Amino acid sequence: MKIRLWNNNLKVRLIGEGLFNMLFWMYFPFITVYFGTALGNHIAAIMMSVPPIFSLLGSLLGGTLADKIGRRPVMLLGAFVQAMMFILFAMSPSHWFDYIAFIGIGLGGALYSPASSAMVADLVPSGHLRQIYATFTTANNIGAVIGPALGAVFFFHYRQELLWICALVLLLYFIAIYFIVHETLPHSAQCTKSSTSISHAFKEQWKGYGVIFRDKVFLLYISAGIFALVPIMQLDLYSSVYVINEVPAQFLLAWNGGESLRLSSKEIYGWLLGFNGILFVLFILPVTKWFREWNERNVFILSSLLSGIGTFALGINSNIWFLFFVTAIFTFGEIVRSPVAQSFISGYAPENARGQYMGANSLQNTIGKFVAPVTVFLSSWVPPIVIFTIILAFAFISIVLYIQLFRIYVKRPEAANIN
């Protein structure tokens, strides 16, 4: 499905979210360092464990509101909250106000995300969902590649200017949503919308999620996703600790007895991180096309297998070219999963509760972020090969759970009655 044929809602989202994601990656990787320098690393570590909780609550609330009052109002609310928090961050008189603003930015994004994802599912036929999600992921990862390189300069030297630009972009995006984006809430949900107040929506929120969490298929999907994400998240966690502490400095190339660029352990990790990002940008659309005929079960299993084996193999050999090779294996496991994970829940969620399912789907990422750092914690007591074996075990557990999931999953199950 070519971009020129997309609905205007999707085009506005692609441009707005792609641009903001680049700005996001210009400040987010440096936030922990920023708070650590100002308040101490121990305090910063505790502070960074709090925002995911607010993000989870925001996602659950945003999903409920998206089904009750519509996708567009919730997207407008999320964009406006983020813009106001960036203004607070830019004008903040202390680091504690900075922290409040940072939490608010995450909360605004969490409110916005389920409504935005539900809008895609509302507009796009199931056969094109993987390709659409892959295109959005490509735009986001272009920002993830470019953003940190620019942020290393702008965040530390022109922080106020960067924060004001983020606020301006979000305000412009808010205006674009207001004037261009139209509501896509399905008719089955609009019937409820007309007779439900916002206060009633708040009261019904937990009741609705109670029904979702009694959905055995959905719970298996979330559980399998948590175990699958632990290996994928290691690139920013134990893989960095291992490469920086265990991989020796070495030359990138050597010929005729001569030597070329020598990379330190930290630089090797930086190159691997950049390589991961470039592979994602270049291959997510082609890979999505190559695997479009594969069923979801086989894609999920392949993803877990590649990401688990690729991460485990990092501990086998410290040669830089071997590390590039296994990073490619790991990255392709991440690539094949990304669009399918989004399209699966889009297709599975019933129309009248699509936003709530999108919000609850964030549990995979949130719980994964809590579980994945256990590898770094254990690294003080056990050797690397044990850590990598644990990571591989997580991947195999996810495979077992995915096999069980698709034994009971029916392509178009009966919609859960949320209302």
Secondary structure, DSSP 8 states (H G I E B T S, - for coil): --GGGS-HHHHHHHHHHHHHHHHHHHHGGGHHHHHHHHH-HHHHHHHHTSHHHHHHHHHHHHHHHHHHT-HHHHHHHHHHHHHHHHHHHHH-SSHHHHHHHHHHHHHHHHHHHHHHHHHHHHHS-GGGHHHHHHHHHHHHHHHHHHHHHHHHHHHHHSHHHHHHHHHHHHHHHHHHHHHH------HHHHHHHTT--HHHHHHHHHHHHHHHTT-HHHHHHHHHHHHHHHHHHGGGTHHHHHHHHHS--EES-EETTEE--EE-HHHHHHHHHHHHHHHHHHHHHHHHHHTTTS-HHHHHHHHHHHHHHHHHHTTT---HHHHHHHHHHHHHHHHHHHHHHHHHHHHHS-GGGHHHHHHHHTHHHHHHHHHTTHHHHHTTTS-HHHHHHHHHHHHHHHHHHHHHHHHH--SS-------
